Amino acid sequence: MPSAISNLIKSQPIHFHAIEDHHLQDAPCLSEINFDEIIHYLQENSETLKDSINDLMNESRSRVTANIKQVERPDFSQVHECKNEICAVQKVLGEKKGPMLLYLHHRYNINSSHLTNVFADPLGEQELSQIIHAVKDFPEKYFQNLQDYKIIRFRQGRVRSGLSAHTRASESKGSIELFDPWTELSEFSMRTSLSHELAHLLARHILIEDQAIDTSNQWLNLSGWKKIKDEFDELVWKPSAKTQFVSKYAKENPQEDFAESLIAFRYRPSFLKKIHPEKYYFLKEYIFNNQEVCL
């Protein structure tokens, strides 16, 4: 007789990614914020905005000296007319985009200003909105120790060598890069692909016994991950044959397993709890401080 978990898997096919558009559309307790709330937050914290503004508007030297075509230069001439910081970012970075960028930097230590990177283009309002919403879906405390982390819109028409992906997280550069294909996704896919990269970011800053959480012994044991030699005598990650995963991509390695499981916890908690309760309770304890996410 097939087990209950086997019946569950058959009734809920495993997709390549854990979260598809309809999953996010139906997700419980999505984080939302409107522009008025952003302005209110900035007004409430007006005395501590100066450093964030300096970071957002500080053009990188390479950008200033580079021959950048088809990129509008910022106009700093009107800043002297302003009596507060919100006005200043609006003059330079846009009426809505300026405050959105300032909110993201001041509250979450994430710099998405195109001025800080020679390879960046300005983000649109819709794109910035998806970034803010994705960040807000995770506990705020994990962003407090970031050092001016960057999420940038990579220059249009260009990609990293050998890459055709929507997004790329660079641990060495401390950034997430968004490419042309990302801007062509639906708003739901924009949010979930970025959430996946943010899950990788959080994993590097959450340690268990001095190990990153996604390669900690506790996490590896949940799926029986072990390194074995393949037919080319190369070491590769292999999970236990009996382990159930939230997606096909999660089977790649422990890091992708963690990222896919974490966004499943956030957007499909009931599914993760049924398919792999041990992972559900692990993430609940170590990431969400034993708090449920609206089952």
N, C-alpha and C positions, 0 to 999 in steps of 0.2 A: 504493500500500500504506500503510495507516495506520501511524503511528509507534507505538513502544512506549508512549510517554506517553499517546497518544490511547486506546490500548487500556486503559491503567490507569484513565483517567478514566471510561471507559464502564463498567468493572467495579466502580468505587468511586464511586457517585454523590455529588455535592457537596451537602451539607446546608446549611441556613441558618446554623448554627453549626458550627464545626470539631469540637467535642466534645459528644457526646450521652452519655446515661447509660451505654450499653453500652461506649462507648469508655473512659470512666473506670474502669468496673468491670474492664476487661481491661488497663488501663494498667500498664506496667512500673514498678517501683520507686516506688510512691507513698509519700510521707512519712507516717509515723504516729508518734504519741506517746500514751502512756497517762498516766493521772492520777498514778501512782506516779513516773513519770519527771519529771513537772512538779514534784512535791513535792521530788524529789531535786535538781533544778536549783536550786530556790529555797533549799534548805538549803545547797547548795554556794556560793551567792552571797548568803547572809544578811546579810553586812556592807554590802552595797551596795543594799539594797532600799528604804531609807527614802524616797528621792526619788520612786521609782515609786509607793509607797503614798500619798504626799502628793498626787501628780498624780491618782491614781485616786479619792481620797476628797474632793478639793477641789471642793465643789459650786460651780457657776457662780452668780454673784450674781443673774443673771436667773432662774435656777431657784429660788433661795431665796425671792425676792420675788414670783415669779409665782403665780397661783392655779391650781396644777396639780391637776386632779381625776383620780381613778382611778389615781394613781401612789403607791405606798407610799413613805413617807418613810424614809430610812435611820435605823437606831438605833445611835448612836455610844456609848450609855451603857455597854456591856459591854466596850469596848476596854480600859479601865483594868485589867481582869482578866487581860489577855494579857501573856505574857512574851516573845513574839517577834512578828515582822511577819506571819508566815503566819497565826497565830491572829487577829490584828487584821483582816486582810482577810476571813477566814472569818466573823467576827462581824458585819461590816458588809455584805459583798457576797455572802455565801453560802459554805457549807462547801466546795463544789467550784468554784463560779463565781469566788469570791474568788481562790484560787490560780491559776486559769486566766487571769483578767484580769491578775493580777500578772506571770505568766510572759510573756504577750503584750506587756506594756508594757516590762518590764525587758529582755527579750531582743531585741525587734523595734521598740521605740519606737512601738508602736501602742496608743492608749488607747481601749478599748471600754467604759469605765465610763459608765453612763447619768447619773451625777451631774454630769458636766462639760458637759452640753448640755441646754438647756431643752426641746428637741424630741425628746429620746431616751427610750426605754423600756428596761427591763432586758432583756438578752439571755438566752435560755435556755441550758442546758448543751449541748444538741445544736447550737444555732446557734454557740456559742462554739467548740465542737469543730471545726466545719467551717471557721471563720475561721482557727484555729490550723493546721489541716492545709493549707489553701490557702496560707497565708503560708510554711509550711515547704517547700512545693514549689519555692520560688525560692531562689537563693543568699542566704544570710543577710547577706552584706556590704552588699547594697543597702539594707538597712533601718537600718544603723548611723547614717546621717547624717540620718534623719528627725527633725523637731522635733515630738514629741508628736502624730503623725498620728492621726486618729480614724477608727475604723470603728464607726458607731453604728446601733442599731435605731431607725429613725424611729418616732415615736409611732403606735400602732395606730389605724387608721381614717383617717389623714391622709397626704396625698401632697404633693409639691411641685406648684405650680401648673402645669397642663398636662402632668403626667407620670403615666404608669401603669406605669412600668418596675419591674423587680425591684430594681435597684440604680442608684445614681447616684454618679459620682465628681465631686467639686467641687474643682478645683485651687485656686480662690481661698480656700476655707474649709479646705483641707488635710484632706479627709475623704472617706470613702465612706459613703453613706447606704443602709441596707437597708430596703425597704418591705414592706408586708404580703404582696404576691405572692411575695417571696423566701422567706418563712417557710413558704409552702405548697408549695414545690418539693421534689422528692426530695433526699435527702442528696447525691447525686452532682451534681445540677443546682445546688444551693446552692454547692457547692465550685467548679464550673467557672465559674459566673457571677461569683463573687467573684474567681477567678483572672484572669478577663478584665479586671476593673477594676484589679486589682493590676498587670497588665501595662501598663496605661495609666500607673499611678503610677510604675513603674520607668522607663518611657520618658522621663518628665519629669526624671529625676535621672541619666540616663546620656547623656553628651554626646559627640558626635563633631565635632571642630573647631568647638566652641561652639554646635553645633546639637543639639536633642533628637534622640535616635537615631531616632525614628519619622518625623521629617521631614528627616533628614540626606540629603545628596546620595547617599551610598552606599546608603541604604535605598530612596530614590525610584527610583534607577536599576535596582534589581532587578526592578521591575514596570513600569518606564517611566512612572511617575506624572508627569503634567504638569497644570498649571492651564490650562483653556481656557474660553472664553465659551459659555454655553448659549444656548437660544433666547430667553431673557429678558435676555440680555446680562450675565449674572452669571457670575463666575469659579467654576468647579467643578473638582474633581479628576477626571481620567480616566486609566486605566492603558493600557498597550499592549494591543492586541486579542489578542495571542498569549500573554499571561501567564496562567498557571494559578494559581488561588487555592485555599486550603484550605477556604473556605466562601463562601457567597453574601454574607454580611455583610462579609467581608474586602474585597469589591469597592467598598465605600462610599467609602473614602478611605485614605490611607497609614497613619493612626493605627489604624483598625480592622483594616487589613491586618496591621499589626505585632502588635496584641493577639491576634488570632486565630492568627497564625502562631506566636507565642510559646507560647501554650497548646497548640498542636498539637505544637510541639517538645517540650514537657514531657510531654504525655500520649499523643501519637501520633507519636513520632519517626520511625518507619519510614515512615509515610504522608507526612509532610512531606519526608523525604529523597528519596522517590521522585517526588513531584509537583513539587517545586521545590528541587533540591539546593543551589542558590545561597543561598536563604534559610536552609536548614538550616545550612550552614556559616557563614553570617553570624551567626546567633544563637548558634551553638556558640562562635564566637570572641569576640563582644562581650558576651554575657550569661553564658555558662557556662564561660568561661576555657579553651576548647578541650577541655572534658570531655564525653564521651558521656553520654547519659541512658538507659542500659539499653535498648538496641535489642532 
